[in-house]
């Protein structure tokens, strides 16, 4: 079992930046790929970014490519999402997830955090 706790959400103006953190516990962190997803009210949960267990491979949704960066610190059991050039359409609840398989499909991920709200004002 893996427990995930996100933090770092909040209210920011368009064009601003935020960094989300997700701390994992319960198992060997480097065994897991880590992902970030987001879900706006009334919409499905969408893939944002994924990083492999070693941190050497990552991928992004087209909507955030060039603006968001995923990274991880295996010594601290933490994955980050650095978000820049934020837009109002980035407003959503952001979730981190863990899985032993590297993939971009929300339904495939085994472990989820509770989510953190990000609101971007225009």
NORKACOR-V457933 format. One record per residue. N is the residue number from 1. RES is the residue in one letter. PHI is phi as a letter, one per 30 degrees, with the letter a starting at -180 (NA if undefined). BURIAL is # if it has 9 or more other C-alpha atoms within 8 Angstrom, else .. Layout:
# NORKACOR-V457933
N&RES&PHI&BURIAL, N&RES&PHI&BURIAL
This chain:
# NORKACOR-V457933
1&X&NA&., 2&X&b&#, 3&X&c&#, 4&X&b&#, 5&X&b&#, 6&X&c&#, 7&X&a&., 8&X&j&#, 9&X&d&#, 10&X&l&., 11&X&c&., 12&X&b&#, 13&X&d&#, 14&X&e&#, 15&X&j&., 16&X&d&#, 17&X&b&#, 18&X&b&#, 19&X&b&#, 20&X&c&#, 21&X&b&#, 22&X&b&#, 23&X&c&#, 24&X&c&#, 25&X&b&#, 26&X&j&., 27&X&a&., 28&X&d&., 29&X&e&#, 30&X&d&., 31&X&d&., 32&X&c&#, 33&X&d&#, 34&X&b&#, 35&X&b&#, 36&X&b&#, 37&X&b&#, 38&X&b&#, 39&X&b&#, 40&X&d&#, 41&X&e&., 42&X&i&., 43&X&b&., 44&X&d&., 45&X&d&#, 46&X&c&., 47&X&d&#, 48&X&c&#, 49&X&a&#, 50&X&b&#, 51&X&b&#, 52&X&d&#, 53&X&d&#, 54&X&d&., 55&X&i&#, 56&X&d&., 57&X&b&., 58&X&b&#, 59&X&a&., 60&X&b&#, 61&X&d&#, 62&X&e&., 63&X&d&., 64&X&b&#, 65&X&e&., 66&X&i&., 67&X&c&#, 68&X&c&#, 69&X&b&#, 70&X&c&#, 71&X&a&#, 72&X&b&#, 73&X&b&., 74&X&d&#, 75&X&d&., 76&X&c&., 77&X&h&#, 78&X&b&#, 79&X&c&#, 80&X&b&#, 81&X&b&#, 82&X&d&#, 83&X&c&#, 84&X&b&#, 85&X&h&#, 86&X&d&#, 87&X&b&#, 88&X&e&#, 89&X&d&., 90&X&d&#, 91&X&e&#, 92&X&a&#, 93&X&c&#, 94&X&c&#, 95&X&b&#, 96&X&c&#, 97&X&b&#, 98&X&b&#, 99&X&a&#, 100&X&d&., 101&X&c&., 102&X&d&#, 103&X&a&., 104&X&c&., 105&X&c&., 106&X&e&#, 107&X&d&., 108&X&d&., 109&X&d&#, 110&X&d&., 111&X&b&#, 112&X&b&#, 113&X&d&#, 114&X&d&., 115&X&j&#, 116&X&b&#, 117&X&d&#, 118&X&c&#, 119&X&b&#, 120&X&c&#, 121&X&c&#, 122&X&c&.
